[in-house]
Amino acid sequence: MPYTAPMPLVLGTLLLPLPPPSALSMGKTLCALLVALNCLSAPAHAGPREDFDAAVAAYRRGDYATAVRLLTPLAEQGDARAQFDVGLMYDKGQGVPQDDAKALSWYRKAAEQGHARAQTNLGFLYDHGRGVPRDYATALSWYRKAAEQGDSGAETNLGFMYAEGHGVPQDYATALSWYRKAAEQGSATAQFNLGLTYDQGLGVPKDLATALSWYRKAAEQGYAVAEGKLGVMYYQGTGVPQDYAAALSWYRKAAEQGDAKAQFNLGLMYAQGRGVPQDNVQAHKWLSLAASRYPGPEQKSRDEAVKLRDQIARKMTAAQIDEAQKLARDWQPKPER
């Protein structure tokens, strides 16, 4: 059985032992969206068009200092899109030192003008106590404002808060409703959470076929947590015929993005020779990567990866271990699509 310890929350966007291997429950691992978006606002209607266009061009080529220098005067003049973008750059530490308080200040200026993504990100900072004391009620208020404008990130995060009972009574039916709104807009995080809701029977009858459908939609967008979950389902034959080749394929997609649990499971498949010829070098590589990428709170998972890797190493030659270590050192994650 693959290793399926509970996954960490993937926040705002929002991401899963020899002998014999232990199968742990995946548990309820809903995801909230990452606060940091990946690009600046579109340039339309934003301050002097030339300055905004130049800022966007600078951002896209990685010249963040120039981008923030051009955007700041526009933001100070009251342009909501520029205010959001300056907030985003302080949030991510791009072109300026990372500063939650300044990010919050700029998001607030844009949010008060009705900028939906700024409202979502402002809600997220209150939700997680970044730059301000944690305040679920205020987070909910800003999420609602953005969700009323159809922002899928806010819809997803509202669903998460209802599912977890953060600032509101726990209500899976309401969570499902918000997830569905966002999922139907194409939010991979919401699609994954909707799948998990049906998978676990949270407020709805358990329905593995519907769960699988939503997991697949998220996975087909390159969402690593969903890819890893599909790998588990194909490995175990849960809701689908057992198919080690398909499990391996989905684990690999997630592992190549840096998902530690998928890296563990991929290493385990190489160690067992399931769906792939047995290969201790590849098993050692992927287990080393998993051990290096588990976050601090998942020390037990990291220890499992180290233990299994070291068991495999005892069967390897020094040259094979050197090769595996080099492969792990040279590995680079692929970006999520």
MOMOUR-V989691 format. One record per run of one state. SS is the DSSP state (H for helix, E for strand, L for the rest). FROM is the first residue (numbers start at 1). LEN is the number of residues. If there is no record, write none. Layout:
# MOMOUR-V989691
SS;FROM;LEN
SS;FROM;LEN
This chain:
# MOMOUR-V989691
L;1;48
H;49;12
L;61;3
H;64;13
L;77;3
H;80;13
L;93;7
H;100;12
L;112;4
H;116;13
L;129;7
H;136;12
L;148;4
H;152;13
L;165;7
H;172;13
L;185;3
H;188;13
L;201;7
H;208;12
L;220;4
H;224;13
L;237;7
H;244;13
L;257;3
H;260;13
L;273;7
H;280;14
L;294;2
H;296;18
L;314;4
H;318;13
L;331;7
